[in-house]
Amino acid sequence: MRIRLALVGFGLTLLPFHPERGGRLGYSALAVAGVVLAVGLLRFRAHRCQLASCQVATE
């Protein structure tokens, strides 16, 4: 969670600066934060399914 927040903050900080270098770097940081968020969501869903299958097996 902290990495995503840091990447979003870094990206938003760089957006208003030099449009060519800072803007591109800022948008890249926001894109990386989105990818990290999506991967985290997929891992969470997979782990939740595994936990649900273990609960059903023990009942």
C-alpha positions in Angstrom: 0.0 0.0 0.0 2.8 2.4 0.9 4.5 1.8 -2.5 1.4 2.7 -4.4 0.8 5.8 -2.4 4.4 6.9 -2.9 4.3 6.3 -6.7 1.0 8.2 -7.0 2.4 11.1 -4.9 5.6 11.1 -6.9 3.7 11.1 -10.2 1.3 13.8 -9.2 4.2 16.0 -8.0 6.1 15.7 -11.3 3.1 16.4 -13.6 3.2 20.2 -13.3 6.9 20.5 -13.9 8.7 20.4 -17.2 6.2 19.0 -19.7 8.5 16.8 -21.6 10.6 15.1 -19.0 8.7 15.7 -15.7 5.3 15.0 -17.3 6.4 11.8 -18.9 8.0 10.6 -15.7 5.0 11.6 -13.7 2.6 9.8 -16.0 5.0 6.8 -15.9 4.9 6.8 -12.1 1.1 6.9 -12.2 1.0 4.0 -14.7 3.3 1.9 -12.5 1.1 2.7 -9.5 -1.9 1.5 -11.5 -0.1 -1.7 -12.5 0.9 -2.4 -8.9 -2.6 -1.8 -7.7 -4.0 -4.2 -10.4 -1.5 -6.9 -9.5 -2.3 -6.4 -5.8 -6.0 -6.7 -6.5 -5.5 -9.9 -8.5 -3.3 -11.4 -5.8 -5.9 -10.5 -3.1 -8.7 -12.2 -5.1 -6.7 -15.3 -5.7 -5.8 -15.5 -2.0 -9.4 -15.0 -1.0 -10.5 -17.8 -3.3 -7.8 -20.1 -1.7 -9.0 -19.2 1.8 -12.6 -19.9 0.8 -11.8 -23.3 -0.6 -9.8 -24.2 2.6 -12.8 -23.2 4.7 -15.1 -25.3 2.7 -12.7 -28.3 2.9 -12.5 -28.0 6.7 -16.2 -27.8 7.3 
